[in-house]
Amino acid sequence: MKFYGELLVIILLLVANGRIIIINNVKKDSLVMLSPLAFLLSIIQLLNWGLDVITGLTLVLSVLVLFTNFHALFRYSERLYIDHYSILMKVWAGITIILAIALLTGTIIFKPIEYDSKKLGVTEDVIRYEGSFRSGFTEASNLKMANLFLSEFKPEGKENQRVTEVVLFIPDKRGDTYYYKPYLQHLAREGYIVLSADFFCSDCKWRHSIGDLKIVRRTAMVIDYLTNPQKFMMQKEFYTYNILQEINAMNAIITERYGAETKIFIVTDSMGTAAAQDYMSKNEEKVTDVYDLASIEEYKTSGFGVIDQTDTLLSAILKIPRDKDGFYTKYMVMQTKKQILAARSR
């Protein structure tokens, strides 16, 4: 969905300014309304998927196109007819068209590899919660802002079955749930109920700056790591404390949703491993085991998610080739399944 949203916005921008080049008769300039529409959709994309290179550039381009068409929007609002455009406007239109074509090309080249959950035989739900680590979390109504987004993946047909165990995935903050989604989908396809949560709470800060906002946190954390990996890893104790709060909150939610007897198998990726192991040592009756994806040698993008499928631009920057067929993702699922079965047999 993210990819198709980006395509839609860029195509609207192309049409909005492309009209300036080809108009040759007197008419009402109704196509100019595509520029504010594209700007609005680019904002929605940013709010839904967060800031990355593509969404950021799309937003910047939509702002440029909107400013290019400011006078045309005014004339259209006054119901005036257009018989020509100024040379300056045509120059700006030409520049933005070139930029839009370049962005469209890049978007297609770095298209993420996405799977349809229904075709995999998996049901996928996102449950919105509001609250805090101090007071606890409750499901948020549609009219209220949420600060916890719980993604639940489960095989079709398990809706009415008694749940005895769930897989709790703790995403690294350099890659929220979205960037692990193919792995989570394929793990659920193997018969497991898989939960992954993204917290954005006021009482659990990661950067103590604007970088804690939902739309920018993941990108900010990636930049932090890439610019100064040593400083990033030195904050491991701080990260462990935060993630321990998340696990405690998730345990309460799992108990409420599935029952107090439900066991938890925790899967982590680098950042959350110490917290998960600490939690298991104090809750052995609840946690069957902890498995760190970073222990898989073939997993080359540890901490970022399966970006060789979900963020192929960042993967290319890290010199990791696209996993077109999902081979490495499925291998990670196979290794995880082995650990789950081993934990059950103990």
Order of alpha helices (4+ residues) and beta strands (2+ residues): alpha-beta-alpha-alpha-alpha-beta-alpha-beta-beta-beta-beta-alpha-beta-alpha-alpha-alpha-beta-alpha-beta-alpha-alpha-alpha
